[in-house]
Amino acid sequence: MNRILQAMDVFLFPSLYEGLPLSIIEAQAAGLPCIISDSVPSECRVTDLAESLDLNLPIDKWANAVLEKQSAIRKNTYQEIKNAGYDIEQNAKQLENFYIKNMKIWVKGIKYEANIDYFYSDIQSCTYNWSNI
């Protein structure tokens, strides 16, 4: 996906209804200017690269916005994306902790309390070290 985003000049997203489109986050992470509809949740605008436009505006307003952004110089948005909570390492660790916590609860629930520490350490030793990628 990164190669596709790197080939683009502008990421255009004129959507009527969206939840939280991660494609907009990915485009901003690639340093790509984004023009999105105002119906897209504000939570996806995590850098100053994302600009919202009203879908009811005339098409030439949308076209002009694209033309204005097409020669924008890309910038490094890593820290902004990370600060907004979209860091793969942070999210992987949170997900790992979630599963370990819930496995401990589940194991306790089926009467393995005597072996919970051994079971917990075994789960931890099986986790993947993402920093090797």
PyMOL commands that set and color helices and strands:
alter all, ss='L'
color gray80, all
select helices_A, chain A and resi 2-7+22-29+42-44+59-69+78-83+88-109+113-125+130-132
alter helices_A, ss='H'
color red, helices_A
select strands_A, chain A and resi 11-13+34-37+50-53
alter strands_A, ss='S'
color yellow, strands_A
deselect
rebuild
show_as cartoon
